[in-house]
Amino acid sequence: MSSGASSGTDNTDTAVKHAMKERIRKIFSSSNVDAFVIVNGSYPSLDPNFFHVSGILSGVFEHSIIIARKNGKATLLTSRLEKDIARKETALDVQVFGSKEAGEAAVRNLLSGVKTVGLSGSYLSYTDYNRLCSVIKAEMKDITPAFARARSIKDGKEIKAIEEACRISARAAEEFPACLKEGVTERDMSAKLAELQYEMGATNIAFPPIVAFGGNASRPHHTASLRKLKKNEFVLIDFGAEYMRYASDLSRTFIFGRASGKMKSMYAAVKEAQDAAMDVIKDGANGSDADREARKIIDRNFKGTFIHSLGHEVGLEIHDGGVLGTNSNFPLKKNMVVTNEPGIYIPGIGGVRIEDTVLVGKGRPKILTKCSSELQEI
């Protein structure tokens, strides 16, 4: 191993150091361990907890490792491939290794004397877990809930990144209707949504854009196909941008042509349900209450057609942890970022979903995906 430790703090400011320390403190505050280890995976299965703790915005950092000791230092072990990025972008102490054996020796040294080690179990591969077992002699615990709690309430930097991702998606949603023409395919329009977001500043797309025409809109997680657009049918889109690794999530439903009475009533019910849920989503409420409020409105005339939860957290992942569902116990807190996305889905007819990403506050949440949610006939 090309060894040698180098401080990664020279090019980082006080705010970055404070944010890193606060994130690490939160993890330890809700986990009974002496240290924690995050092993980043192989692309595309990277561990968001790795980037949350390190604050690194660029690069991939496959198989890099973060080791943090309670009341001690936090270290990033990485390869020569990304040493320059590491030293520039993180406040962690950086050690560069050049061989598997040297990396394992560094892990043993950094965890010397530790009795309990927390792991990011939801993202740790079986292979990497076995490697850790052969190197670490301490008791190991999965502390996934502690990592999730630490990521749940966003700090100022995270909120700014999510706001920008939402701004990008909202602009794409505003431009999208003009791109619709009879005969285009769902796949064409999915590619167009991705293109629009990149043009507007996205560093990545959060997931492959969902575009569903007609009856396909009754499938919430439809995969864009070669199905062609026809007159007088639903066009449902669900997509998101990434900016500085943080995601947005946005859904809109349009009518290509003229809306039937049934289409209008479906849309009106979803719009009313989303608005009612907005009144419930606030600091101190429970996500299940918001779900029930929206579901109550939809069930008046479309009982059984709202077939998913009202929403979910958004952050480094598009589904970032907590769920706003009828049976979920999810207390909402200030500076959480969640979605509000009621829907109606009727096979053979189509579906309506209106989704916004919102910032939880003391009162009605701040809508971050600022674009029209009124019924549009195109």
Summary of the structure (lengths in Angstrom):
residues: 378
radius of gyration: 22.8
end to end distance: 61.4
largest distance: 70.8
contacts: 1340
relative contact order: 0.11
helix: 38%
strand: 22%
